[in-house]
Amino acid sequence: MADQERMNRGSEYITEPEQDVITIRDARDEIYQEETAAEIATPAPAERRRASDDDTTTDGRGLGYSALALSILSLFILPVLFGAAGIVLGIAARRRGAALGSWAIGIGTISILIGLFILPFF
């Protein structure tokens, strides 16, 4: 009902007594007085942090030491279990850039081979 009344009123002539100017206003202008704005600048792109060479070697160093420790321990106790764990951690350390990962993989592999094929004969 209110919408029909607004549409029927149409345009109104309003005189402003101080300025003697006649302005034409639509009835809809009085109802919808909203302020809108658009962004002028484009949004800034999200920053991605790239790991430098120093970060990759230090990130894998602790993992490499633990992999090497497990691989050496596998030479004496539970070669299949600790050797496999040393190999898995060695691969993870190698992906992060630690050279100790290669040593852990090699020692773990040798430990498993000795444990499976040579130790049963003793």
N, C-alpha and C positions, 0 to 999 in steps of 0.2 A: 504494500500500500504506500509506504513511504517512497519507494522507488518510482512509482507512478506519479506521485506528486512532484518529485524532483524533475522528472522528464517533462511534465506538463508546464512547469514554470519556465523552462527554457532559459533564455537570456534575460538578464535584468539590466536596466539602465540605471546607473548610480551617478549622481552628481555630487561632487565634492564642493562644498560651499566655499572653502577658503581659496581654492585654486581655479574655480570655474571651469573645470575640465570634466568632460563626460567620458566615462570609461565603460566598456561593455565587459561584463563578467558572466561567465557561464555558471549556472547553479552548481555544477559538478566541481568547480574550482574551490568553492567554499567547503565542500565535504572532504575532498582528498588533498589536504595540504601536507605533503610529505617531502622530506628532503632526501635526495638520493645522490650518490656519488659513485664514480668509477675509479678504479685504481689506475694511476698513470704509469707507474714503473712496473716492470715485470718482476715477478718474485725471484728472489735469489736462489740459485741452484743449491741443492744439498751438498755439503762438503763431504768428500770421501777421503779418509785418511789412508795414505799408502805407507806400507811398512818399508822402512829403509833397510839397507843391508845390515846395519848394526842390530836392528831389532830382530831380524830373522835368525842371526847366529846366536844371540843371547836367549831367544825364546826356546830354541831347541836344545840348548846346552844342558839344562837340568834334566830334561827328558832323556838326553843322550847318556848322561852319567848313570841314571837309574837303569836304563836298558843295559849298559855295559856291566853294571853291578849284578844284575840278574843273570846275564849271560855267563859271567865268571863264576857266580854261585852255582850255576847249573852244571859246571864241570865236576862239582863235588857232591851235590845233593839234588835229587829228582831232576835228572837232565831233560826229560821230555817236557815237564811242566814249566820249569824255570827257563829252559832254552826257548820254548815257544813264546813265553811272556817277554823274554829279552828280544826275540826277533820282532814281535809286534811293536814293542816300544821303540826298537831301533828303526823300524820303518817310519813310525810317526816322527821320531827325531830327525831322520834323514829328510823328510818332507819339509820340516821347519828349517832346515839348513845346517844342522849340526853334523860334523864329520864323524863324531863318535857313534852315530847311528849305524854307519857302515861296519865299524868294528864290532858292535853289539850283534848285528845280523850275522857276521862271519863266525864269531865265537859261539853264538847260540846254535848255528847250523852244525858246526863241528861237534859241539857237545851232544846234540841229538843223535848225530851219526855214530859217535863213539858209544853213547848209551844204548842204542838199539842194536848195533852190529858187533861191537867188540866186547863190551862188558858181559854179555851173557855167557861168553866162553870162559870167564874166570870165576 
